Amino acid sequence: MKKIAIIFLVILIGLISSTFTLQIINQQKIAYGIKIGGFEVGEREPQAAAANLENRWNEFAEQEINFIFQEKKWSSKISDLGFEIDSQASIEQAKQIGNRSNFFNNIKEQFFALAGRENIPARYKINEEKFIDQTKEIFKEIEKPATNASIFFNEEIDDFSLKHSNDGTAIEREKLLNDLLNQFQSFSSQPIELKLLPDEPEVKNDETGLALGKAQQILANQPYSLIFEDSSWTIGKEIIIDWLEFSAIKEENSDNQILGVALNRDKIEKYLNSIAKTIDRPAADAQLETEENKAIIFVPAQDGFAVKKSQTIERLIANILSDPPVKKTTIIADKASPKITLEKTNQLGVNSLIGQGTSNFAGSPNNRVHNIKTGAAKFNGLILTPGEEFSFNNLLGGSGAEQGFLPELVIKNYQTIPEYGGGLCQISTTFFRAAVNSGLKITERKAHAFPVVYYNPQGFDATIYEPKPDLRFINNTPSHLLIQTAIEGTKLTINFYATDDGRKVKIDGPYILEKEEDGSMKAVLTQKVYNAKGEITEEQIFYSNYNSPNAYTTPAN
């Protein structure tokens, strides 16, 4: 009995000694005998074990793995499939074995590891996008993805049409992913059997009706337009077709997928950016300096604008997608006012733009363009006193070579002949329009001898020639009147600035009363001026009698 007790004591001492020895060996290291995916990592410090595990994966990832479906076989390099070993997570899991809070449980786990019974699976990170892209490429021979029903613009019928859905087939990717994970956890590259499943479209033919109807409605209501103050930008058929896009959406109050219609925000933003460049500007203070009854420096006050793009895009999309579509959308913009208004720059009463005249001289010969620019500059900045009568010929001060003019065609004695200053009627016509639009009293005006295309619309022109005929009008505003001339491209603009006394001007016409085959015609234009109370204060009727252009010859050189 005593002998048995001694033997038992020796065994117990040995076990205790072995336990403490094992604890000392495993201190600060992964427990001896632990494996990850069959790869020995025990008795190593975690950092070294992680590096060894990375090396093992790198070697394994260079291998190829085979995929089998029926009689077909494909292969891929393991590293191309989107898997990457998570060495830190794997080592962290291994560190826990034999290093928990329960001493006796730790002893058990360490002895199990020593006996080769602690083999944990390797852990991985998965790049799903890479996995899907690579497997699509590998299995494109047997995969035929389903195609959703969609909508396209059919040029044959000049409208949107249905593109039918198609069923397809696809490998069971979830199974494939799990099979690969199971094998890679133990660094195995055994062939994997593929499973092919039917692939149904998310959107079928009968789920496109609402989108097709909406697209056709949007197209039928074009063109649309963006509007800001007096400017407008047209959104025509080609732009709308380019903006429309279709995608699967959830049906209202259902999990069912139907085809939805939307407008591409990026394309709209690009379109709006080009428009915003013409609208965005800082506020500009007015400047006016005069000398001898003429403005030597004149800059009208200008409001600043900054287009609110996001809000404008939202409004435009909502308008086009509404039922029925709203064709016109006003651009939303922040407005900044100038600190110095025109009124603050002078004691002349010049504070507002009261009227404007425009004309276009596109197609004019070089000498005519020169004369228009030279003549317009002579009037820029002129100031009329209250009650003063404007005389075009007197203020022009001559139209000869000494005034800087060149020879160009004029109408004279039933001929069109070159004379110095030809083309100045473009300026007098534009002055006539500005004066009529401003509600001024016209005291002298004569139409051209025959219709001239530069002065369209016919009936709103004024010819001049020294000394007669002349263009005359009276500054009947309560203040001085400042004249500004400007040329942009082939467009001549004349602005009148004075005190805004509340008058309103109504222009009726010009109308063609008679027109003959030889080009002769008669026209009429009516100006009505109302005061701030709405009472009519002036009514002028301007008749124009044009001869046939055929009656006027151009002498041969």
C-alpha positions in Angstrom: 0.0 0.0 0.0 2.8 2.3 0.9 4.5 1.5 -2.5 1.3 2.4 -4.4 1.1 5.7 -2.6 4.7 6.5 -3.5 4.0 5.7 -7.2 0.9 7.8 -7.2 2.8 10.7 -5.6 5.5 10.4 -8.2 3.0 10.5 -11.0 1.2 13.5 -9.4 4.5 15.4 -9.0 5.3 14.6 -12.7 1.9 15.9 -13.9 2.3 19.0 -11.9 5.8 19.5 -13.1 4.8 18.9 -16.7 1.9 21.4 -16.3 4.2 24.1 -15.0 6.8 23.3 -17.6 4.1 23.6 -20.4 2.9 26.9 -18.9 6.5 28.2 -18.9 7.1 27.1 -22.5 3.8 28.7 -23.7 4.3 32.0 -21.8 4.0 35.0 -24.3 3.8 32.5 -27.2 1.1 30.7 -29.0 0.5 27.3 -27.3 2.7 24.5 -28.4 1.1 22.3 -31.1 -1.6 24.7 -32.3 -2.1 24.7 -36.1 -4.0 27.1 -38.4 -5.4 25.2 -41.4 -3.0 22.5 -40.7 0.0 24.9 -40.6 2.0 24.8 -37.4 2.1 28.1 -35.6 2.6 27.0 -32.0 5.6 27.8 -29.8 6.0 31.1 -31.7 5.5 34.7 -30.8 2.3 36.1 -32.4 4.2 38.5 -34.7 6.5 35.8 -36.0 3.5 33.4 -36.4 1.6 36.0 -38.4 4.5 36.5 -40.8 4.9 32.7 -41.2 1.2 32.4 -41.9 1.3 35.2 -44.5 4.2 33.4 -46.2 2.1 30.2 -46.2 -0.8 32.0 -47.8 1.4 33.6 -50.5 2.7 30.2 -51.5 -0.7 28.7 -51.5 -2.3 31.7 -53.5 0.1 31.1 -56.4 -1.5 27.7 -57.0 -4.4 27.1 -59.4 -7.7 25.7 -58.4 -10.0 23.8 -60.8 -13.8 24.2 -61.3 -15.9 21.5 -62.8 -19.4 21.6 -64.4 -20.5 18.4 -66.3 -17.8 17.8 -68.9 -16.2 21.2 -68.7 -13.4 22.4 -66.5 -11.9 25.8 -65.7 -9.0 26.9 -63.6 -8.0 30.1 -61.9 -5.0 31.3 -59.9 -6.2 31.4 -56.2 -4.8 35.0 -55.8 -7.1 36.2 -58.6 -10.3 35.2 -56.8 -10.5 38.1 -54.3 -9.4 36.3 -51.1 -6.8 37.5 -48.7 -5.8 35.8 -45.5 -6.6 37.7 -42.3 -3.5 36.7 -40.5 -4.1 39.0 -37.5 -7.6 37.6 -36.9 -6.3 34.0 -37.3 -3.4 34.5 -34.9 -5.6 36.3 -32.4 -7.9 33.3 -32.4 -4.9 31.0 -31.9 -3.6 33.1 -29.0 -6.8 32.6 -27.1 -6.3 28.8 -26.9 -4.7 28.0 -23.5 -4.7 31.7 -22.4 -8.2 32.2 -21.1 -9.2 33.2 -17.5 -10.0 29.6 -16.4 -6.7 28.0 -15.3 -7.9 24.4 -15.5 -9.5 25.0 -18.9 -6.2 26.5 -20.1 -4.3 23.3 -19.0 -6.8 21.2 -20.9 -6.5 23.2 -24.1 -2.7 23.3 -23.9 -2.5 19.5 -23.5 -5.0 19.1 -26.4 -2.8 21.3 -28.5 0.3 19.3 -27.5 -1.6 16.2 -28.6 -2.3 17.8 -32.0 -6.0 18.3 -31.4 -6.1 22.1 -31.8 -6.3 22.8 -35.6 -8.3 26.0 -36.2 -9.5 27.2 -39.6 -7.7 30.1 -41.3 -9.7 33.3 -41.6 -10.0 35.4 -44.7 -11.0 38.8 -46.0 -13.0 38.8 -49.3 -13.1 41.4 -52.0 -16.6 40.6 -53.2 -16.4 42.9 -56.3 -13.2 41.2 -57.4 -14.7 37.7 -56.7 -17.8 38.5 -58.8 -15.8 40.1 -61.7 -13.3 37.2 -61.9 -16.0 34.5 -61.7 -18.0 36.2 -64.3 -15.0 36.2 -66.6 -14.1 32.6 -65.9 -17.7 31.2 -66.3 -18.9 33.4 -69.2 -19.1 30.3 -71.3 -22.0 28.8 -69.3 -23.5 31.9 -67.6 -26.1 33.9 -69.4 -27.3 36.6 -67.1 -31.0 37.5 -67.2 -31.7 40.9 -68.8 -34.3 43.2 -67.4 -37.1 44.6 -69.5 -36.1 48.2 -70.4 -37.0 51.1 -72.6 -35.1 52.6 -75.5 -35.7 55.4 -78.0 -36.9 53.8 -81.3 -35.9 56.0 -84.2 -38.2 54.2 -86.6 -41.3 55.4 -84.7 -39.6 58.5 -83.2 -40.7 57.4 -79.7 -39.8 55.2 -76.8 -40.3 51.4 -77.1 -40.1 48.3 -74.9 -37.0 46.2 -74.9 -38.2 42.7 -73.8 -36.7 40.8 -70.8 -34.9 37.5 -71.1 -34.4 34.6 -68.7 -30.8 33.4 -68.0 -28.6 31.1 -66.1 -26.0 31.8 -63.4 -23.7 29.7 -61.2 -24.7 29.5 -57.5 -22.2 32.0 -56.3 -23.0 31.7 -52.6 -22.3 28.0 -52.7 -19.1 28.6 -54.7 -18.0 31.2 -52.1 -18.7 28.8 -49.2 -16.9 25.9 -50.9 -13.8 28.1 -51.5 -13.8 29.3 -48.0 -14.1 25.8 -46.6 -11.1 24.6 -48.6 -9.0 27.7 -48.1 -9.4 27.4 -44.3 -7.2 24.3 -44.6 -5.1 25.5 -47.5 -6.8 22.9 -49.8 -7.0 23.4 -53.6 -9.2 20.4 -54.4 -11.4 20.8 -57.5 -14.9 22.4 -56.9 -18.1 21.2 -58.5 -20.2 24.1 -59.8 -24.0 24.3 -59.6 -25.9 26.2 -62.3 -29.2 28.0 -61.4 -31.9 29.7 -63.5 -31.5 33.5 -63.4 -34.7 35.5 -63.6 -34.9 39.2 -64.5 -35.8 41.6 -61.8 -38.0 43.6 -64.2 -40.3 41.7 -66.6 -42.2 43.0 -69.6 -45.4 43.6 -67.7 -43.6 45.7 -65.1 -42.6 48.5 -67.5 -45.9 50.0 -68.4 -45.7 53.0 -66.0 -42.2 53.9 -67.1 -42.9 53.6 -70.8 -46.0 55.8 -70.5 -44.1 58.4 -68.5 -41.2 58.5 -70.9 -43.6 58.9 -73.9 -45.4 61.7 -72.0 -42.2 63.5 -71.2 -41.0 63.3 -74.8 -44.4 64.4 -76.2 -44.3 67.6 -74.1 -40.8 68.7 -75.2 -39.2 71.2 -75.7 -38.7 72.3 -72.1 -36.9 75.5 -71.1 -34.9 77.0 -68.3 -35.7 80.7 -67.7 -33.8 83.5 -66.0 -35.0 87.1 -66.3 -35.3 87.8 -70.0 -33.1 84.8 -71.1 -34.3 81.3 -72.0 -32.5 78.0 -72.8 -34.3 75.3 -74.7 -34.2 71.7 -73.6 -35.1 69.8 -76.8 -35.7 66.2 -77.8 -32.1 65.1 -78.1 -31.3 66.5 -74.6 -34.3 64.9 -73.0 -33.6 61.5 -74.6 -30.0 61.7 -73.3 -31.1 62.7 -69.8 -33.8 60.0 -69.3 -32.7 56.8 -67.6 -34.5 53.7 -66.5 -33.7 51.3 -63.6 -35.5 48.8 -61.3 -37.3 50.3 -58.3 -39.6 48.8 -55.6 -43.2 49.1 -56.5 -45.2 51.2 -54.0 -46.5 49.2 -51.1 -44.9 46.1 -52.4 -41.5 44.3 -52.6 -42.1 43.7 -56.3 -39.6 45.3 -58.7 -40.9 47.5 -61.5 -39.1 49.8 -64.0 -38.7 53.3 -62.9 -37.9 56.5 -64.9 -35.6 59.2 -63.8 -33.4 62.1 -65.1 -29.6 61.9 -64.9 -28.5 64.5 -62.3 -24.9 64.6 -63.5 -25.9 65.4 -67.1 -28.3 68.0 -65.9 -25.7 69.6 -63.7 -23.2 69.7 -66.6 -25.9 71.4 -68.7 -26.7 73.9 -65.9 -23.0 74.7 -65.3 -22.7 76.0 -68.9 -25.7 78.2 -68.3 -24.5 79.4 -64.9 -21.4 80.8 -66.5 -23.6 83.4 -68.3 -25.6 84.2 -65.2 -23.1 84.2 -62.3 -21.5 87.6 -61.7 -20.6 89.9 -58.8 -22.6 93.0 -58.1 -21.1 96.1 -59.7 -21.4 99.6 -58.3 -22.5 102.4 -60.5 -20.0 105.0 -61.8 -20.9 108.3 -63.5 -18.5 111.2 -64.1 -19.6 114.1 -66.4 -17.7 116.9 -68.2 -19.3 119.5 -70.4 -22.7 117.8 -70.5 -21.2 114.4 -71.5 -20.4 111.3 -69.4 -16.7 110.6 -69.6 -17.1 107.6 -67.3 -20.4 105.7 -67.1 -21.0 102.2 -65.6 -24.6 101.4 -64.7 -25.2 99.6 -61.4 -25.5 95.8 -61.9 -27.0 93.2 -59.6 -25.0 90.2 -58.9 -26.2 86.6 -59.2 -25.1 83.1 -58.2 -27.1 80.2 -59.5 -28.3 77.8 -56.8 -27.6 74.7 -58.8 -28.8 71.9 -56.5 -32.2 73.6 -55.9 -32.6 74.4 -59.6 -31.8 70.8 -60.6 -34.4 69.6 -58.1 -37.0 72.0 -59.4 -36.3 71.0 -63.0 -36.5 67.3 -62.4 -39.7 67.7 -60.4 -41.2 69.8 -63.2 -40.4 67.4 -66.0 -41.5 64.3 -64.0 -44.7 65.9 -62.8 -48.0 64.8 -64.4 -48.5 66.6 -66.7 -44.9 67.9 -67.1 -44.2 71.6 -66.4 -42.5 72.9 -69.5 -40.9 76.0 -68.1 -38.5 76.1 -65.1 -37.2 79.3 -63.5 -33.6 79.1 -62.5 -33.1 79.8 -58.8 -30.3 82.2 -58.0 -29.1 84.3 -55.0 -29.1 88.0 -55.8 -26.7 90.6 -54.5 -27.4 94.3 -54.8 -24.7 96.9 -55.5 -23.7 99.2 -52.7 -23.7 102.3 -55.0 -26.7 102.7 -57.2 -26.8 105.0 -60.2 -28.9 107.5 -58.3 -26.2 108.0 -55.7 -23.6 109.0 -58.4 -25.1 112.2 -59.7 -27.4 115.2 -59.1 -28.9 115.0 -62.6 -31.7 112.6 -61.8 -30.2 109.9 -63.8 -31.2 106.8 -61.8 -33.0 104.2 -64.1 -32.9 102.6 -67.5 -36.1 104.0 -69.0 -35.9 102.5 -72.5 -33.8 100.6 -75.0 -33.5 100.2 -78.8 -31.7 97.4 -80.6 -31.0 96.5 -84.2 -28.8 94.0 -86.0 -26.4 94.8 -88.9 -25.3 91.2 -89.7 -24.1 90.9 -93.3 -22.8 94.5 -93.5 -19.7 95.2 -95.6 -16.6 96.2 -93.7 -16.9 100.0 -94.4 -20.5 99.9 -93.2 -19.5 98.2 -90.0 -16.7 100.8 -89.5 -19.1 103.7 -89.9 -21.7 102.2 -87.5 -19.0 101.7 -84.8 -17.5 105.1 -85.4 -20.9 106.9 -85.3 -22.2 105.0 -82.3 -19.2 106.0 -80.3 -19.8 109.7 -81.0 -23.2 109.5 -79.2 -22.1 107.4 -76.2 -22.3 109.3 -73.0 -24.2 112.3 -74.3 -26.6 113.9 -71.8 -29.8 115.8 -72.8 -31.1 118.4 -70.4 -34.8 118.3 -69.4 -36.9 119.5 -72.4 -33.9 119.5 -74.8 -34.6 118.3 -78.4 -32.3 115.7 -79.7 -31.1 116.2 -83.3 -29.2 113.3 -84.8 -27.6 115.3 -87.5 -26.5 118.2 -85.2 -25.1 115.9 -82.6 -23.3 113.7 -85.1 -21.3 116.7 -86.3 -20.7 115.6 -89.8 -20.3 112.4 -91.7 -17.2 113.1 -93.9 -13.7 111.6 -94.0 -12.5 114.3 -91.5 -15.0 112.8 -89.0 -13.4 109.3 -89.5 -16.1 107.8 -91.8 -15.6 105.7 -94.9 -17.5 105.5 -98.2 -20.5 103.1 -98.2 -23.8 102.8 -100.0 -26.5 105.3 -99.3 -30.0 105.8 -100.9 -30.0 109.0 -103.0 -31.9 110.2 -106.1 -33.4 106.7 -106.8 -29.9 105.2 -106.6 -27.8 103.4 -104.1 -24.4 105.0 -104.3 -21.2 105.0 -102.1 -20.8 108.1 -100.0 -18.9 108.9 -96.8 -21.0 107.8 -93.8 -23.1 105.2 -95.5 -24.7 102.9 -92.8 -25.3 105.7 -90.2 -29.1 105.0 -90.6 -28.4 101.9 -88.6 -27.7 104.2 -85.6 -30.6 106.6 -86.3 -33.0 103.6 -86.6 -31.8 102.3 -83.3 -32.2 105.7 -81.7 -35.8 105.9 -83.0 -36.6 102.6 -81.4 -35.0 103.6 -78.1 -37.0 106.9 -78.1 -40.3 105.3 -78.9 -39.8 102.6 -76.3 -38.9 105.2 -73.7 -42.1 107.2 -74.3 -40.3 110.3 -75.7 -42.0 112.8 -78.0 -40.8 112.2 -81.6 -40.7 115.5 -83.5 -39.2 114.4 -86.8 -38.8 111.0 -88.4 -38.8 109.7 -91.9 -38.9 106.1 -93.2 -36.4 104.8 -95.8 -37.2 105.0 -99.5 -37.5 101.3 -99.8 -37.4 98.3 -97.3 -33.9 97.5 -96.1 -33.2 94.2 -94.5 -30.9 95.7 -91.8 -33.9 97.5 -90.3 -36.3 94.6 -89.9 -39.1 94.7 -88.8 -40.1 97.2 -91.5 -42.0 100.2 -90.2 -39.6 100.8 -87.2 -36.8 102.6 -89.0 -35.6 106.2 -89.3 -33.5 107.5 -92.2 -31.1 110.5 -92.0 -29.1 112.6 -94.4 -27.4 115.9 -93.9 -29.1 118.4 -93.6 -32.4 116.6 -94.1 -34.1 114.3 -93.2 -33.2 114.3 -89.6 -34.3 112.3 -86.5 -35.5 114.5 -83.7 -37.1 113.8 -80.3 -37.6 115.7 -77.0 -36.4 114.6 -73.6 -39.8 114.9 -71.9 -38.6 113.2 -68.7 -38.4 115.2 -65.5 -34.6 114.8 -65.4 -31.4 114.8 -67.5 -31.2 111.9 -70.0 -28.0 109.9 -70.4 -27.4 108.0 -73.7 -25.3 104.8 -73.8 -24.4 103.0 -77.0 -23.0 99.5 -77.1 -22.1 97.0 -79.8 -21.8 93.3 -79.2 -21.1 91.3 -82.3 -23.5 92.7 -84.9 -26.0 93.9 -82.4 -26.3 97.6 -81.7 -28.0 98.6 -78.4 -28.9 102.1 -77.3 -29.9 102.7 -73.7 -31.6 105.8 -72.2 -31.1 106.5 -68.5 -33.2 109.1 -66.7 -35.6 109.5 -63.7 -38.3 106.8 -63.8 -41.5 108.9 -63.5 -43.7 105.8 -63.6 -44.7 106.1 -67.3 -45.7 103.0 -69.2 -45.3 102.7 -73.0 -47.4 100.4 -75.2 -46.1 99.7 -78.7 -48.6 98.4 -81.3 -46.9 97.1 -84.4 -45.3 97.6 -86.7 -47.8 96.1 -89.0 -47.7 95.7 -92.8 -50.8 97.4 -94.2 -50.1 96.7 -97.9 -47.4 94.7 -99.7 -46.9 94.4 -103.5 -45.1 91.8 -105.5 -42.4 94.3 -106.4 -41.5 94.7 -102.7 -43.2 98.0 -102.1 -45.2 98.2 -98.9 -46.9 100.3 -96.3 -46.6 99.9 -92.6 -47.8 101.5 -89.4 -46.5 101.7 -85.8 -48.4 103.2 -82.8 -46.9 104.5 -79.6 -49.1 105.1 -76.5 -47.7 106.6 -73.3 -49.4 106.3 -70.0 -48.5 108.2 -66.8 -48.2 106.7 -63.3 -51.9 107.1 -62.8 -52.6 105.0 -66.0 -53.8 108.1 -67.9 -52.8 108.3 -71.6 -50.5 111.3 -72.1 -49.2 110.8 -75.6 -50.2 108.9 -78.7 -48.1 108.9 -81.9 -48.8 107.0 -85.1 -45.9 106.5 -87.5 -46.7 105.6 -91.1 -44.1 104.2 -93.5 -44.5 104.2 -97.3 -41.8 102.1 -99.0 -41.1 102.1 -102.7 -40.1 99.0 -104.6 -36.3 98.3 -104.3 -36.4 97.6 -108.1 -36.8 101.4 -108.7 -33.3 102.0 -107.2 -30.2 101.2 -109.2 -26.5 100.9 -108.3 -24.3 102.6 -110.8 -21.6 100.4 -112.4 -18.0 101.1 -111.4 
